[in-house]
């Protein structure tokens, strides 16, 4: 059928140049005005003529350029990840050995302040003894002389230095007070959980030797999680922090989580040409688990825009062309600048006015005849690509 229509095109479409408001006869008529008062000659506007009775035969339709609210819908895939702001790592600042382990498997839930492990450290034991000796020295009565007062001040200085060293090794004030009251050093130091959450990594093993800074546990609070989604680079201009989105999971059909974009990552993945955006979701009951896939839908209101159907635009790869209905079967090829595309509509930035009608179907036939007859926008006659 398409071959029949194209075959009929030369018979039903004739290209001719029209000069609006002038004719051959008028050009031959003598002018009654002096040369000094001549009006500037308007540039000839080329058009393609299609008789009205042939419009139905080639299914030619026209649509007006209108201003309407435009909404862009972006659908993408996201992944559930840890909320990095609710992660904690447990390590030690001294060398020692793990003598007792309270958390012995990954995934355990701990509360803030729960014991995790007991560590024996000779270095820590020596510092506690130094602290007790300084305490004993300080409490020993001295003679009321200058030398006795000097010894008392020295004892206080050494005592405070030993206490500060214990604090820097994360010994709590309660533990220091216990050593001070009992007069006995604590053989092992108990490590406590800095926050509530699940143990997602456990490197600690009963009896192992630990070094300063060595990671023993990673603890994550799952009361909230992140959803990280990929956005193509051409979509980034309409993505803003605070944009609304609905997030769904395949294993929870019918349930949607509403959230807002709270961060747009500053880098782009070179392989996929995508950037990452982030949402924060509350996670009661731990329904959302890390590495789950989610469906993310963003509905972005773009405001009032001048739009035409996407099918009305002929994209040459270099420029965009529409055929404007000038009336009485005449169509003017015109170059336009386009913007956003959504819902089979395209935004017109430059080249059309509100209310102008353009060919929205069969425009490929008009374009073919225009190229055959050389009826093209002026910029195309001198440019490449058509």
C-alpha positions as a LaTeX table, in Angstrom:
\begin{tabular}{lrrr}
\hline
Residue & $x$ (\AA) & $y$ (\AA) & $z$ (\AA) \\
\hline
Unk1 & 0.00 & 0.00 & 0.00 \\
Unk2 & 2.90 & 2.34 & 0.84 \\
Unk3 & 4.35 & 1.81 & $-2.65$ \\
Unk4 & 1.01 & 2.75 & $-4.23$ \\
Unk5 & 0.83 & 5.96 & $-2.18$ \\
Unk6 & 4.39 & 6.93 & $-3.03$ \\
Unk7 & 3.71 & 6.12 & $-6.67$ \\
Unk8 & 0.76 & 8.47 & $-6.66$ \\
Unk9 & 2.71 & 11.27 & $-4.99$ \\
Unk10 & 4.16 & 12.86 & $-8.18$ \\
Unk11 & 0.70 & 12.83 & $-9.75$ \\
Unk12 & $-1.07$ & 14.54 & $-6.88$ \\
Unk13 & 1.62 & 16.87 & $-5.51$ \\
Unk14 & 2.99 & 19.76 & $-7.51$ \\
Unk15 & 5.61 & 22.12 & $-6.16$ \\
Unk16 & 5.44 & 25.75 & $-7.00$ \\
Unk17 & 6.86 & 28.94 & $-5.59$ \\
Unk18 & 4.40 & 31.53 & $-4.31$ \\
Unk19 & 5.21 & 35.12 & $-3.59$ \\
Unk20 & 2.67 & 36.26 & $-1.02$ \\
Unk21 & 0.74 & 39.39 & $-2.00$ \\
Unk22 & 2.29 & 39.65 & $-5.58$ \\
Unk23 & 1.68 & 38.21 & $-9.08$ \\
Unk24 & 3.32 & 38.35 & $-12.55$ \\
Unk25 & 0.82 & 40.90 & $-13.76$ \\
Unk26 & 1.45 & 43.11 & $-10.78$ \\
Unk27 & 5.16 & 43.02 & $-11.37$ \\
Unk28 & 4.66 & 44.24 & $-14.97$ \\
Unk29 & 2.33 & 47.09 & $-13.98$ \\
Unk30 & 3.98 & 50.52 & $-13.86$ \\
Unk31 & 4.61 & 51.87 & $-10.43$ \\
Unk32 & 2.93 & 55.10 & $-9.47$ \\
Unk33 & 5.32 & 55.72 & $-6.61$ \\
Unk34 & 8.72 & 57.32 & $-6.87$ \\
Unk35 & 11.80 & 55.18 & $-6.35$ \\
Unk36 & 12.53 & 56.97 & $-3.09$ \\
Unk37 & 9.27 & 55.72 & $-1.55$ \\
Unk38 & 9.42 & 52.10 & $-2.75$ \\
Unk39 & 8.51 & 49.47 & $-0.15$ \\
Unk40 & 11.18 & 46.84 & 0.57 \\
Unk41 & 10.70 & 43.70 & $-1.53$ \\
Unk42 & 9.75 & 40.73 & 0.64 \\
Unk43 & 11.75 & 37.57 & 0.22 \\
Unk44 & 9.94 & 34.85 & $-1.68$ \\
Unk45 & 8.68 & 32.04 & 0.58 \\
Unk46 & 8.79 & 28.62 & $-1.15$ \\
Unk47 & 5.80 & 26.33 & $-0.62$ \\
Unk48 & 4.57 & 22.93 & $-1.72$ \\
Unk49 & 1.00 & 22.85 & $-3.08$ \\
Unk50 & $-1.33$ & 19.91 & $-2.42$ \\
Unk51 & $-4.88$ & 20.31 & $-3.74$ \\
Unk52 & $-7.55$ & 20.05 & $-1.05$ \\
Unk53 & $-9.29$ & 17.16 & $-2.82$ \\
Unk54 & $-6.08$ & 15.08 & $-2.56$ \\
Unk55 & $-5.66$ & 15.42 & 1.24 \\
Unk56 & $-7.87$ & 12.45 & 2.04 \\
Unk57 & $-6.22$ & 10.29 & $-0.61$ \\
Unk58 & $-2.78$ & 10.57 & 1.02 \\
Unk59 & $-4.24$ & 10.75 & 4.58 \\
Unk60 & $-2.88$ & 14.24 & 5.15 \\
Unk61 & $-3.70$ & 15.69 & 8.57 \\
Unk62 & $-2.68$ & 18.92 & 10.25 \\
Unk63 & $-2.35$ & 19.82 & 13.92 \\
Unk64 & $-2.10$ & 23.23 & 15.60 \\
Unk65 & 0.86 & 24.17 & 17.78 \\
Unk66 & $-0.59$ & 24.73 & 21.25 \\
Unk67 & 0.61 & 25.72 & 24.69 \\
Unk68 & $-0.17$ & 23.07 & 27.30 \\
Unk69 & 1.23 & 21.79 & 30.60 \\
Unk70 & 3.89 & 19.20 & 29.87 \\
Unk71 & 4.75 & 16.29 & 32.13 \\
Unk72 & 7.69 & 13.96 & 31.64 \\
Unk73 & 7.55 & 10.44 & 33.04 \\
Unk74 & 10.86 & 8.66 & 33.63 \\
Unk75 & 10.86 & 4.97 & 34.48 \\
Unk76 & 14.06 & 3.36 & 35.67 \\
Unk77 & 15.43 & 0.62 & 37.92 \\
Unk78 & 16.90 & 1.16 & 41.38 \\
Unk79 & 18.74 & $-0.92$ & 43.96 \\
Unk80 & 18.29 & $-0.98$ & 47.71 \\
Unk81 & 21.53 & $-0.16$ & 49.51 \\
Unk82 & 22.72 & 0.57 & 53.04 \\
Unk83 & 22.13 & 4.02 & 54.44 \\
Unk84 & 25.80 & 4.92 & 54.84 \\
Unk85 & 24.93 & 7.48 & 57.52 \\
Unk86 & 23.80 & 4.59 & 59.76 \\
Unk87 & 26.87 & 2.39 & 59.44 \\
Unk88 & 29.42 & 1.88 & 62.23 \\
Unk89 & 32.72 & 0.00 & 62.40 \\
Unk90 & 34.16 & $-1.50$ & 65.58 \\
Unk91 & 37.94 & $-1.80$ & 65.98 \\
Unk92 & 40.61 & $-1.42$ & 68.63 \\
Unk93 & 43.38 & 1.12 & 69.19 \\
Unk94 & 45.76 & $-1.35$ & 70.83 \\
Unk95 & 47.22 & $-4.77$ & 70.20 \\
Unk96 & 45.65 & $-7.78$ & 71.90 \\
Unk97 & 43.85 & $-11.12$ & 71.69 \\
Unk98 & 40.14 & $-11.90$ & 71.66 \\
Unk99 & 39.41 & $-13.99$ & 74.75 \\
Unk100 & 35.62 & $-14.00$ & 74.57 \\
Unk101 & 33.18 & $-13.37$ & 71.71 \\
Unk102 & 29.58 & $-12.34$ & 72.44 \\
Unk103 & 28.50 & $-12.01$ & 68.79 \\
Unk104 & 29.49 & $-15.12$ & 66.90 \\
Unk105 & 27.63 & $-14.94$ & 63.57 \\
Unk106 & 26.92 & $-12.42$ & 60.83 \\
Unk107 & 23.41 & $-10.99$ & 60.85 \\
Unk108 & 23.06 & $-10.79$ & 64.62 \\
Unk109 & 21.03 & $-7.87$ & 65.92 \\
Unk110 & 22.67 & $-5.81$ & 68.66 \\
Unk111 & 21.54 & $-2.79$ & 70.63 \\
Unk112 & 23.65 & 0.22 & 71.41 \\
Unk113 & 25.85 & $-0.61$ & 74.41 \\
Unk114 & 25.64 & $-4.40$ & 74.03 \\
Unk115 & 28.97 & $-6.24$ & 74.59 \\
Unk116 & 30.61 & $-7.57$ & 71.44 \\
Unk117 & 33.95 & $-9.06$ & 72.58 \\
Unk118 & 36.49 & $-9.11$ & 75.40 \\
Unk119 & 40.11 & $-8.39$ & 74.49 \\
Unk120 & 43.25 & $-9.11$ & 76.51 \\
Unk121 & 46.06 & $-6.62$ & 75.95 \\
Unk122 & 49.40 & $-6.61$ & 77.86 \\
Unk123 & 49.87 & $-2.97$ & 76.89 \\
Unk124 & 46.49 & $-2.04$ & 78.33 \\
Unk125 & 47.22 & $-4.01$ & 81.50 \\
Unk126 & 50.54 & $-2.18$ & 81.98 \\
Unk127 & 48.85 & 1.21 & 81.59 \\
Unk128 & 46.25 & 0.30 & 84.23 \\
Unk129 & 49.01 & $-0.67$ & 86.66 \\
Unk130 & 50.76 & 2.62 & 85.95 \\
Unk131 & 47.49 & 4.37 & 86.73 \\
Unk132 & 47.09 & 2.48 & 90.02 \\
Unk133 & 50.70 & 3.25 & 91.08 \\
Unk134 & 50.18 & 6.95 & 90.35 \\
Unk135 & 46.95 & 6.83 & 92.34 \\
Unk136 & 48.69 & 5.16 & 95.29 \\
Unk137 & 51.49 & 7.70 & 95.13 \\
Unk138 & 49.03 & 10.57 & 95.08 \\
Unk139 & 47.19 & 9.20 & 98.14 \\
Unk140 & 50.40 & 8.70 & 100.14 \\
Unk141 & 50.73 & 11.49 & 102.76 \\
Unk142 & 53.69 & 13.78 & 102.12 \\
Unk143 & 55.58 & 16.03 & 104.46 \\
Unk144 & 54.36 & 19.62 & 104.50 \\
Unk145 & 57.42 & 20.96 & 102.77 \\
Unk146 & 58.23 & 22.34 & 99.37 \\
Unk147 & 59.63 & 18.96 & 98.29 \\
Unk148 & 56.50 & 17.15 & 99.54 \\
Unk149 & 54.21 & 19.53 & 97.67 \\
Unk150 & 56.28 & 19.02 & 94.51 \\
Unk151 & 55.93 & 15.24 & 94.81 \\
Unk152 & 52.15 & 15.57 & 95.21 \\
Unk153 & 51.89 & 17.72 & 92.05 \\
Unk154 & 54.02 & 15.22 & 90.10 \\
Unk155 & 51.82 & 12.35 & 91.22 \\
Unk156 & 48.69 & 14.20 & 90.10 \\
Unk157 & 50.26 & 14.92 & 86.70 \\
Unk158 & 51.28 & 11.27 & 86.16 \\
Unk159 & 47.86 & 10.07 & 87.33 \\
Unk160 & 46.03 & 12.36 & 84.89 \\
Unk161 & 48.34 & 11.32 & 82.03 \\
Unk162 & 47.65 & 7.62 & 82.68 \\
Unk163 & 43.90 & 8.26 & 82.90 \\
Unk164 & 43.96 & 10.22 & 79.64 \\
Unk165 & 45.80 & 7.37 & 77.91 \\
Unk166 & 43.09 & 4.96 & 79.01 \\
Unk167 & 40.41 & 7.32 & 77.68 \\
Unk168 & 42.17 & 7.55 & 74.30 \\
Unk169 & 42.07 & 3.75 & 74.11 \\
Unk170 & 38.26 & 3.98 & 74.48 \\
Unk171 & 38.19 & 2.81 & 78.09 \\
Unk172 & 34.93 & 4.18 & 79.52 \\
Unk173 & 34.71 & 6.36 & 82.62 \\
Unk174 & 32.80 & 3.56 & 84.35 \\
Unk175 & 35.65 & 1.12 & 83.72 \\
Unk176 & 38.25 & 3.63 & 84.93 \\
Unk177 & 36.20 & 4.24 & 88.07 \\
Unk178 & 35.95 & 0.50 & 88.66 \\
Unk179 & 39.77 & 0.14 & 88.46 \\
Unk180 & 40.15 & 3.09 & 90.85 \\
Unk181 & 37.66 & 1.68 & 93.39 \\
Unk182 & 38.87 & $-1.94$ & 93.36 \\
Unk183 & 42.56 & $-1.16$ & 93.07 \\
Unk184 & 42.87 & $-4.06$ & 90.59 \\
Unk185 & 43.51 & $-3.79$ & 86.84 \\
Unk186 & 40.95 & $-5.23$ & 84.45 \\
Unk187 & 42.49 & $-8.16$ & 82.58 \\
Unk188 & 40.30 & $-7.83$ & 79.49 \\
Unk189 & 38.63 & $-4.85$ & 77.86 \\
Unk190 & 35.02 & $-5.25$ & 76.75 \\
Unk191 & 34.10 & $-3.74$ & 73.36 \\
Unk192 & 30.56 & $-2.38$ & 73.22 \\
Unk193 & 28.34 & $-1.73$ & 70.21 \\
Unk194 & 28.36 & 1.98 & 69.24 \\
Unk195 & 24.85 & 1.78 & 67.72 \\
Unk196 & 21.84 & $-0.47$ & 67.30 \\
Unk197 & 21.62 & $-2.57$ & 64.16 \\
Unk198 & 22.58 & $-5.79$ & 62.43 \\
Unk199 & 26.13 & $-7.11$ & 62.17 \\
Unk200 & 26.70 & $-7.25$ & 58.40 \\
Unk201 & 30.40 & $-8.10$ & 58.58 \\
Unk202 & 32.21 & $-10.04$ & 61.32 \\
Unk203 & 35.93 & $-10.47$ & 61.08 \\
Unk204 & 36.44 & $-11.26$ & 64.77 \\
Unk205 & 37.14 & $-14.91$ & 65.68 \\
Unk206 & 37.59 & $-16.36$ & 69.15 \\
Unk207 & 41.28 & $-16.36$ & 70.12 \\
Unk208 & 42.53 & $-14.32$ & 67.17 \\
Unk209 & 45.15 & $-11.62$ & 67.55 \\
Unk210 & 44.02 & $-8.10$ & 66.67 \\
Unk211 & 46.16 & $-5.13$ & 65.73 \\
Unk212 & 45.44 & $-1.41$ & 66.20 \\
Unk213 & 42.87 & $-0.20$ & 63.66 \\
Unk214 & 41.91 & $-3.69$ & 62.51 \\
Unk215 & 38.19 & $-3.94$ & 61.67 \\
Unk216 & 36.28 & $-6.44$ & 63.82 \\
Unk217 & 32.59 & $-5.70$ & 63.14 \\
Unk218 & 30.45 & $-3.64$ & 60.74 \\
Unk219 & 27.04 & $-2.71$ & 62.15 \\
Unk220 & 24.20 & $-1.21$ & 60.07 \\
Unk221 & 20.90 & 0.23 & 61.26 \\
Unk222 & 18.20 & $-0.83$ & 58.76 \\
Unk223 & 15.49 & 1.49 & 60.08 \\
Unk224 & 16.01 & 3.40 & 56.82 \\
Unk225 & 17.66 & 2.45 & 53.53 \\
Unk226 & 18.78 & 4.10 & 50.31 \\
Unk227 & 17.42 & 3.40 & 46.84 \\
Unk228 & 19.95 & 4.31 & 44.15 \\
Unk229 & 18.64 & 4.59 & 40.57 \\
Unk230 & 20.27 & 5.24 & 37.19 \\
Unk231 & 19.30 & 8.21 & 35.02 \\
Unk232 & 20.46 & 8.72 & 31.42 \\
Unk233 & 22.49 & 11.86 & 30.82 \\
Unk234 & 19.91 & 13.37 & 28.44 \\
Unk235 & 17.34 & 13.19 & 31.26 \\
Unk236 & 19.52 & 14.99 & 33.80 \\
Unk237 & 18.37 & 18.56 & 32.90 \\
Unk238 & 14.89 & 17.84 & 34.33 \\
Unk239 & 16.13 & 15.99 & 37.44 \\
Unk240 & 16.17 & 18.16 & 40.57 \\
Unk241 & 16.70 & 17.46 & 44.25 \\
Unk242 & 13.25 & 17.22 & 45.86 \\
Unk243 & 11.59 & 15.64 & 42.81 \\
Unk244 & 8.79 & 13.22 & 43.69 \\
Unk245 & 8.97 & 9.52 & 42.79 \\
Unk246 & 7.04 & 6.32 & 43.45 \\
Unk247 & 9.04 & 3.16 & 44.15 \\
Unk248 & 7.69 & $-0.36$ & 43.86 \\
Unk249 & 9.04 & $-3.89$ & 44.29 \\
Unk250 & 8.09 & $-7.00$ & 42.36 \\
Unk251 & 7.78 & $-9.07$ & 45.53 \\
Unk252 & 5.35 & $-6.54$ & 47.05 \\
Unk253 & 2.81 & $-6.12$ & 44.23 \\
Unk254 & 0.42 & $-3.24$ & 44.62 \\
Unk255 & 2.49 & $-1.47$ & 47.27 \\
Unk256 & 4.30 & 1.75 & 46.46 \\
Unk257 & 6.71 & 3.83 & 48.50 \\
Unk258 & 6.65 & 7.59 & 47.94 \\
Unk259 & 9.92 & 9.46 & 48.26 \\
Unk260 & 11.86 & 12.50 & 47.07 \\
Unk261 & 15.25 & 12.77 & 45.42 \\
Unk262 & 17.65 & 13.75 & 48.20 \\
Unk263 & 20.94 & 13.57 & 46.29 \\
Unk264 & 22.23 & 13.56 & 42.69 \\
Unk265 & 25.66 & 11.98 & 42.41 \\
Unk266 & 28.28 & 14.23 & 40.76 \\
Unk267 & 29.81 & 11.62 & 38.42 \\
Unk268 & 28.70 & 9.81 & 35.27 \\
Unk269 & 29.30 & 6.15 & 34.40 \\
Unk270 & 31.25 & 6.13 & 31.15 \\
Unk271 & 30.08 & 2.67 & 30.06 \\
Unk272 & 26.32 & 3.26 & 30.44 \\
Unk273 & 26.24 & 7.09 & 30.19 \\
Unk274 & 24.11 & 7.24 & 33.33 \\
Unk275 & 24.23 & 9.19 & 36.58 \\
Unk276 & 22.93 & 8.01 & 39.92 \\
Unk277 & 20.20 & 9.58 & 42.04 \\
Unk278 & 19.34 & 8.63 & 45.60 \\
Unk279 & 16.19 & 8.25 & 47.67 \\
Unk280 & 15.86 & 7.58 & 51.40 \\
Unk281 & 13.06 & 5.25 & 52.50 \\
Unk282 & 11.87 & 4.27 & 55.99 \\
Unk283 & 12.12 & 0.52 & 56.44 \\
Unk284 & 9.76 & $-0.73$ & 59.16 \\
Unk285 & 9.93 & $-4.49$ & 59.56 \\
Unk286 & 13.04 & $-4.66$ & 57.34 \\
Unk287 & 10.93 & $-5.28$ & 54.24 \\
Unk288 & 13.53 & $-3.57$ & 52.07 \\
Unk289 & 16.76 & $-5.54$ & 51.97 \\
Unk290 & 20.06 & $-4.47$ & 50.40 \\
Unk291 & 20.58 & $-5.45$ & 46.74 \\
Unk292 & 16.85 & $-5.76$ & 46.04 \\
Unk293 & 15.79 & $-4.28$ & 42.69 \\
Unk294 & 13.04 & $-1.66$ & 42.59 \\
Unk295 & 10.96 & 0.04 & 39.91 \\
Unk296 & 11.28 & 3.82 & 40.11 \\
Unk297 & 8.80 & 6.17 & 38.40 \\
Unk298 & 9.39 & 9.93 & 38.34 \\
Unk299 & 6.63 & 12.30 & 37.20 \\
Unk300 & 8.13 & 15.70 & 36.45 \\
Unk301 & 5.97 & 18.76 & 35.75 \\
Unk302 & 7.73 & 20.87 & 33.12 \\
Unk303 & 5.29 & 23.80 & 33.07 \\
Unk304 & 3.52 & 25.40 & 30.10 \\
Unk305 & 5.26 & 24.63 & 26.79 \\
Unk306 & 4.52 & 25.16 & 23.08 \\
Unk307 & 4.18 & 21.64 & 21.67 \\
Unk308 & 3.38 & 19.75 & 18.47 \\
Unk309 & 3.10 & 15.99 & 17.77 \\
Unk310 & 6.43 & 14.24 & 17.50 \\
Unk311 & 5.35 & 12.74 & 14.14 \\
Unk312 & 5.12 & 16.25 & 12.66 \\
Unk313 & 8.89 & 16.74 & 12.92 \\
Unk314 & 11.23 & 15.40 & 10.25 \\
Unk315 & 14.65 & 14.91 & 11.81 \\
Unk316 & 17.40 & 15.05 & 9.18 \\
Unk317 & 20.13 & 14.37 & 11.71 \\
Unk318 & 21.35 & 17.96 & 11.32 \\
Unk319 & 18.14 & 19.94 & 11.75 \\
Unk320 & 14.41 & 19.50 & 12.39 \\
Unk321 & 11.85 & 20.42 & 9.71 \\
Unk322 & 8.07 & 20.88 & 9.84 \\
Unk323 & 5.64 & 21.73 & 7.04 \\
Unk324 & 3.44 & 24.66 & 8.04 \\
Unk325 & $-0.08$ & 24.88 & 6.54 \\
Unk326 & $-0.32$ & 28.29 & 4.85 \\
Unk327 & $-3.88$ & 27.70 & 3.60 \\
Unk328 & $-5.37$ & 26.81 & 0.21 \\
Unk329 & $-3.31$ & 23.60 & 0.07 \\
Unk330 & 0.09 & 25.31 & 0.44 \\
Unk331 & 2.71 & 24.00 & 2.90 \\
Unk332 & 5.85 & 25.91 & 3.85 \\
Unk333 & 8.94 & 23.92 & 4.95 \\
Unk334 & 10.35 & 25.53 & 8.08 \\
Unk335 & 13.30 & 24.75 & 10.30 \\
Unk336 & 12.55 & 24.67 & 14.04 \\
Unk337 & 14.42 & 24.14 & 17.29 \\
Unk338 & 13.03 & 21.43 & 19.55 \\
Unk339 & 13.39 & 20.79 & 23.25 \\
Unk340 & 11.97 & 18.12 & 25.52 \\
Unk341 & 10.08 & 15.10 & 24.19 \\
Unk342 & 7.37 & 13.31 & 26.16 \\
Unk343 & 4.09 & 11.48 & 25.55 \\
Unk344 & 4.64 & 11.61 & 21.75 \\
Unk345 & 4.77 & 15.40 & 21.94 \\
Unk346 & 7.80 & 17.61 & 21.38 \\
Unk347 & 8.51 & 21.08 & 22.71 \\
Unk348 & 9.13 & 23.81 & 20.12 \\
Unk349 & 11.69 & 26.33 & 21.31 \\
Unk350 & 11.96 & 28.40 & 18.13 \\
Unk351 & 10.43 & 28.50 & 14.66 \\
Unk352 & 6.66 & 28.26 & 15.32 \\
Unk353 & 3.98 & 30.45 & 16.83 \\
Unk354 & 0.97 & 29.40 & 18.83 \\
Unk355 & $-1.92$ & 28.39 & 16.58 \\
Unk356 & 0.11 & 27.67 & 13.45 \\
Unk357 & $-0.86$ & 24.34 & 11.91 \\
Unk358 & 1.68 & 21.77 & 10.76 \\
Unk359 & 1.37 & 18.55 & 8.79 \\
Unk360 & 1.28 & 15.68 & 11.28 \\
Unk361 & 0.81 & 12.79 & 8.82 \\
Unk362 & 1.88 & 12.12 & 5.24 \\
Unk363 & 4.58 & 14.74 & 5.76 \\
Unk364 & 7.16 & 12.33 & 4.34 \\
Unk365 & 5.39 & 12.63 & 0.95 \\
Unk366 & 5.49 & 16.41 & 1.16 \\
Unk367 & 9.16 & 16.27 & 2.15 \\
Unk368 & 10.02 & 13.97 & $-0.76$ \\
Unk369 & 8.41 & 16.27 & $-3.30$ \\
Unk370 & 10.02 & 19.33 & $-1.69$ \\
Unk371 & 13.47 & 17.77 & $-2.08$ \\
Unk372 & 12.76 & 16.85 & $-5.71$ \\
Unk373 & 11.69 & 20.38 & $-6.56$ \\
Unk374 & 14.26 & 22.15 & $-4.38$ \\
Unk375 & 11.54 & 23.73 & $-2.22$ \\
Unk376 & 13.52 & 23.73 & 1.03 \\
Unk377 & 14.32 & 26.21 & 3.80 \\
Unk378 & 17.07 & 28.59 & 2.76 \\
Unk379 & 19.51 & 27.27 & 5.38 \\
Unk380 & 19.20 & 23.79 & 3.90 \\
Unk381 & 19.92 & 24.84 & 0.30 \\
Unk382 & 23.39 & 25.96 & 1.38 \\
Unk383 & 23.99 & 23.30 & 4.04 \\
Unk384 & 24.79 & 19.61 & 4.05 \\
Unk385 & 22.82 & 16.70 & 5.34 \\
Unk386 & 19.59 & 16.64 & 3.29 \\
\hline
\end{tabular}
